[in-house]
């Protein structure tokens, strides 16, 4: 992972400079933070896709598997959709593929055939147990240079921004 020569030369700083030239009357200070959050998210997602390539699944498929791994019961497809923030159509497509490759089971609820319950197979659980630590190690690399105290402060500040974002949906 290569870092910019100077934090002042990063993508977001250059972006803000470009906007200052194009629209000097617009205060782009929110981009200083939210632009970085968005960029970090996009870069992290790309990197996680590369981490997962050897497993044969995409990050979105892994997100579905992780939602199921965290649950102590089979989940409705709609619950997986809510948990992963995927669309219902994407959840259907992803779970069909995950079922086809033997990582999850899809079962219709007996009393209501419209409801689909999803659960991990042993192979799905094994994949999560292998890949999740690799993903956490990747996340840890992104936080290199921040001590525990800085990470706690950053987490607290991001939690407040996240709460603002969730309350304005």
C-alpha positions as CSV (number, residue, x, y, z in Angstrom):
1,X,0.0,0.0,0.0
2,X,1.6,3.3,-1.1
3,X,0.7,6.4,0.7
4,X,0.8,9.9,-0.8
5,X,4.1,11.7,-0.4
6,X,2.3,14.3,1.8
7,X,-1.1,14.1,3.4
8,X,-1.7,17.5,1.7
9,X,-1.3,15.9,-1.7
10,X,-4.1,13.2,-1.3
11,X,-7.0,12.8,-3.7
12,X,-9.5,14.7,-1.6
13,X,-7.2,17.7,-1.2
14,X,-6.7,17.8,-5.0
15,X,-10.5,17.4,-5.5
16,X,-11.3,20.3,-3.2
17,X,-8.7,22.5,-5.0
18,X,-10.4,21.7,-8.3
19,X,-13.8,22.6,-6.9
20,X,-12.4,25.8,-5.4
21,X,-11.2,26.8,-8.9
22,X,-14.5,25.7,-10.6
23,X,-17.0,27.0,-8.0
24,X,-15.1,29.2,-5.5
25,X,-18.3,30.3,-3.8
26,X,-19.1,26.8,-2.6
27,X,-17.7,25.8,0.8
28,X,-16.4,22.2,0.2
29,X,-15.3,21.7,3.8
30,X,-17.7,18.7,4.3
31,X,-15.8,17.0,1.5
32,X,-12.7,17.1,3.7
33,X,-14.4,14.4,5.9
34,X,-17.2,12.8,4.0
35,X,-15.2,12.7,0.8
36,X,-12.5,10.8,2.7
37,X,-15.0,8.5,4.3
38,X,-16.5,7.7,0.9
39,X,-13.1,7.2,-0.7
40,X,-11.8,5.0,2.1
41,X,-15.0,2.9,1.7
42,X,-14.6,2.5,-2.0
43,X,-10.9,1.7,-1.8
44,X,-11.5,-0.7,1.1
45,X,-14.2,-2.5,-0.9
46,X,-12.0,-2.9,-3.9
47,X,-9.2,-4.3,-1.7
48,X,-11.6,-6.7,0.1
49,X,-12.7,-8.0,-3.3
50,X,-9.1,-8.8,-4.0
51,X,-8.6,-10.5,-0.6
52,X,-11.7,-12.7,-1.3
53,X,-10.8,-13.6,-4.9
54,X,-9.1,-16.8,-3.8
55,X,-12.3,-18.0,-2.1
56,X,-14.3,-17.8,-5.3
57,X,-16.9,-15.5,-3.9
58,X,-17.5,-11.7,-4.2
59,X,-17.6,-9.3,-1.3
60,X,-21.4,-9.0,-1.7
61,X,-21.7,-12.8,-1.4
62,X,-19.4,-12.7,1.6
63,X,-21.6,-10.0,3.2
64,X,-24.6,-12.4,2.9
65,X,-22.6,-15.3,4.4
66,X,-21.4,-13.1,7.2
67,X,-25.0,-11.9,8.0
68,X,-26.0,-15.6,8.3
69,X,-22.9,-16.5,10.3
70,X,-23.6,-13.8,12.9
71,X,-27.2,-14.9,13.4
72,X,-28.2,-17.6,15.9
73,X,-31.1,-18.7,13.6
74,X,-31.9,-19.0,9.9
75,X,-32.8,-15.6,8.5
76,X,-35.6,-14.5,6.2
77,X,-34.3,-13.2,2.8
78,X,-35.7,-9.8,3.8
79,X,-33.7,-9.8,7.0
80,X,-30.5,-10.5,5.0
81,X,-31.5,-7.7,2.7
82,X,-31.8,-5.3,5.6
83,X,-28.6,-6.5,7.3
84,X,-26.5,-6.2,4.2
85,X,-28.2,-3.1,2.7
86,X,-28.4,-4.9,-0.7
87,X,-31.5,-4.7,-2.8
88,X,-34.0,-7.5,-2.6
89,X,-33.2,-8.5,-6.2
90,X,-29.5,-8.6,-5.4
91,X,-30.2,-10.8,-2.3
92,X,-32.2,-13.2,-4.5
93,X,-29.5,-13.4,-7.1
94,X,-26.6,-13.8,-4.6
95,X,-28.4,-16.4,-2.5
96,X,-29.3,-18.4,-5.6
97,X,-25.6,-18.6,-6.5
98,X,-24.5,-19.3,-2.9
99,X,-27.0,-22.1,-2.8
100,X,-25.8,-23.5,-6.1
101,X,-22.2,-23.7,-4.9
102,X,-23.3,-25.3,-1.6
103,X,-22.6,-22.5,0.8
104,X,-26.2,-21.8,2.0
105,X,-29.5,-23.6,2.2
106,X,-32.7,-21.9,1.1
107,X,-35.9,-23.3,2.6
108,X,-39.5,-22.1,2.3
109,X,-41.4,-21.7,5.5
110,X,-44.0,-24.4,5.8
111,X,-46.8,-22.2,7.1
112,X,-46.1,-19.4,4.5
113,X,-44.4,-20.6,1.3
114,X,-43.7,-17.0,0.3
115,X,-41.1,-16.7,3.1
116,X,-37.6,-18.0,2.3
117,X,-35.3,-18.9,5.2
118,X,-31.6,-18.9,4.6
119,X,-28.9,-20.6,6.6
120,X,-25.2,-21.5,6.2
121,X,-24.1,-25.0,5.3
122,X,-21.0,-26.4,7.0
123,X,-19.0,-25.3,3.9
124,X,-20.4,-21.8,4.2
125,X,-19.5,-21.6,7.9
126,X,-16.0,-22.9,7.1
127,X,-15.5,-20.3,4.4
128,X,-16.6,-17.5,6.8
129,X,-14.3,-18.8,9.5
130,X,-11.4,-18.8,7.1
131,X,-12.0,-15.5,5.3
132,X,-13.3,-13.3,8.0
133,X,-10.0,-13.2,9.9
134,X,-8.2,-12.3,6.6
135,X,-10.7,-9.4,6.1
136,X,-10.1,-8.1,9.7
137,X,-6.4,-8.3,9.1
138,X,-6.9,-6.1,6.0
139,X,-8.9,-3.6,8.0
140,X,-6.2,-3.6,10.6
141,X,-3.6,-2.7,7.9
142,X,-5.8,0.3,6.9
143,X,-5.7,1.6,10.5
144,X,-1.9,1.3,10.7
145,X,-0.4,4.4,12.3
146,X,-3.4,5.0,14.6
147,X,-2.9,4.0,18.2
148,X,-5.7,2.5,20.3
149,X,-6.7,5.8,21.7
150,X,-6.9,7.5,18.2
151,X,-8.9,4.5,16.9
152,X,-11.4,4.9,19.8
153,X,-11.8,8.6,19.2
154,X,-12.2,8.1,15.4
155,X,-14.8,5.3,16.0
156,X,-16.8,7.6,18.4
157,X,-16.8,10.4,15.9
158,X,-17.7,8.2,13.0
159,X,-20.5,6.7,15.1
160,X,-22.0,10.2,15.5
161,X,-21.8,10.8,11.7
162,X,-23.4,7.4,11.1
163,X,-26.2,8.2,13.5
164,X,-26.8,11.4,11.6
165,X,-26.9,9.5,8.3
166,X,-29.3,6.9,9.6
167,X,-31.7,9.4,11.1
168,X,-32.0,11.3,7.8
169,X,-33.0,8.3,5.7
